[in-house]
Amino acid sequence: MLVVRADGGLEDRLASDLPELLRPGDALVFNDTRVIAARLFGVRTREDSVAAVEATLHKRLSPSRWSAFMRPGKRLRIGDRVAFGERGDRACLLGALDATLAAKGEDGEVTLAFDLAGPDLDVAIAERGAMPLPPYIAARRAEDERDRTDYQTVYARDAGSVAAPTAGLHFTPQLLARLEARGVSAHFVTLHVGAGTFLPVKSATIAGHRMHAEYGEVPWAVAAALNAVRAAGGRIVCVGTTSLRLLESAADQEGVIAPFAGETAIFITPGYRFGVADGLMTNFHLPRSTLFMLVAAFCGLSVMRRAYAHAIEAGYRFYSYGDASLLWRAA
């Protein structure tokens, strides 16, 4: 774990060193969302033609409707029927998870109206779907049963994400117990991570990039507890960019956190004034991503460029199953 101090200094540590790097009275904020089996394979039917398709569910719109990214997207039409399920052979699919393409947007984003709804739909997706592993993993191997455990945090509770809040993958029950013994409190919020969070910035300007909205909740008790931590002089450390973005969405200009339940499309770029987080634990992010823009806003662009150059030279691993960084906000 690379520690980036508030003065820009760098220190090579381990994630297991976290209790030593925090003080009694500090607070960690975790995103307790749970990843669903959001990757579906199916066959699109239209009159006498059929074609294999792949959908990654993105955001639930109603008990029976999901926004999804589908491939191949250009050839899809509103009204197309799609049958999802296990692939029996190249000609047919087994299963009864069927949907109609109800709307079509940009970049392969569509609205799927499923024949099932509510808990019945949830069960069918869990049975027939695959874990939405990042493309650089999915392209190398098929999903296996271990992924359903490995691609979840140990504290995952509220199902609804299509990507793991990967900073939390560094935590074990033993590490959480050591943090508690250190006097560091743990608080849980929920932000259902959508696939849009990880889309690259393709526009020529930052202002031209559109963030996809994601649903999040900050319970009243958590908001009150974190406000009390700050009032007592403790530091708030967000585990993952998702928990940070949610807290910033819930806070006012003075940094007071209020209960929150709704969608956020907050886009944090250099120049943003943070109101809540003193520290951020996160993985290493790719260039031209909204996530790198966020960490550059948190620590300063020049500091993060130097930190990433050090990480590459030192052999830190990037991506979802990679190494961690602990960032302290620039003064």
QUIHUHU-V294886 format. One record per backbone hydrogen bond with DSSP energy under -1.0 kcal/mol. CO is the residue of the C=O (numbers start at 1). NH is the residue of the N-H. If there is no record, write none. Layout:
[[CO | NH] [CO | NH]]
This chain:
[[1 | 13] [2 | 326] [3 | 11] [4 | 328] [5 | 8] [9 | 5] [11 | 3] [14 | 17] [15 | 18] [17 | 20] [17 | 21] [23 | 26] [26 | 185] [27 | 237] [28 | 187] [29 | 239] [30 | 189] [32 | 157] [32 | 158] [34 | 160] [34 | 161] [36 | 38] [38 | 57] [39 | 130] [40 | 55] [41 | 85] [42 | 53] [43 | 83] [44 | 51] [45 | 81] [46 | 49] [49 | 46] [51 | 44] [53 | 42] [54 | 71] [55 | 40] [56 | 69] [59 | 67] [63 | 118] [64 | 114] [65 | 61] [65 | 62] [66 | 112] [67 | 58] [67 | 59] [68 | 110] [69 | 56] [71 | 54] [73 | 76] [77 | 80] [80 | 101] [81 | 45] [82 | 99] [83 | 43] [84 | 97] [86 | 94] [92 | 88] [92 | 89] [94 | 86] [97 | 84] [98 | 115] [99 | 82] [100 | 113] [101 | 79] [103 | 111] [106 | 109] [108 | 70] [109 | 105] [110 | 68] [111 | 102] [111 | 103] [112 | 66] [113 | 100] [117 | 120] [118 | 122] [119 | 123] [120 | 124] [121 | 125] [122 | 126] [123 | 127] [124 | 128] [125 | 129] [130 | 39] [131 | 133] [134 | 137] [134 | 138] [135 | 139] [137 | 140] [137 | 141] [144 | 147] [145 | 148] [146 | 149] [146 | 150] [147 | 151] [149 | 152] [153 | 156] [158 | 34] [161 | 36] [164 | 166] [165 | 168] [166 | 169] [167 | 170] [168 | 171] [172 | 176] [173 | 177] [174 | 178] [175 | 179] [176 | 180] [177 | 181] [178 | 182] [179 | 184] [180 | 183] [183 | 25] [185 | 28] [187 | 30] [189 | 32] [190 | 217] [193 | 162] [194 | 197] [195 | 198] [196 | 199] [206 | 209] [214 | 264] [215 | 192] [216 | 262] [217 | 190] [218 | 260] [219 | 223] [220 | 224] [221 | 225] [222 | 226] [223 | 227] [224 | 228] [225 | 229] [226 | 230] [227 | 231] [228 | 232] [229 | 234] [230 | 233] [235 | 27] [236 | 278] [236 | 279] [237 | 29] [238 | 240] [238 | 281] [240 | 244] [241 | 245] [242 | 246] [243 | 247] [244 | 248] [245 | 249] [246 | 250] [247 | 251] [250 | 258] [252 | 255] [256 | 252] [260 | 218] [262 | 216] [264 | 214] [269 | 272] [278 | 329] [279 | 238] [280 | 327] [281 | 240] [282 | 325] [284 | 319] [288 | 201] [289 | 293] [290 | 294] [291 | 295] [292 | 296] [293 | 297] [294 | 298] [295 | 299] [296 | 300] [298 | 330] [300 | 304] [301 | 305] [302 | 306] [303 | 307] [304 | 308] [305 | 309] [306 | 310] [307 | 311] [308 | 312] [309 | 313] [310 | 314] [311 | 316] [317 | 323] [319 | 322] [324 | 2] [325 | 282] [326 | 4] [327 | 280]]
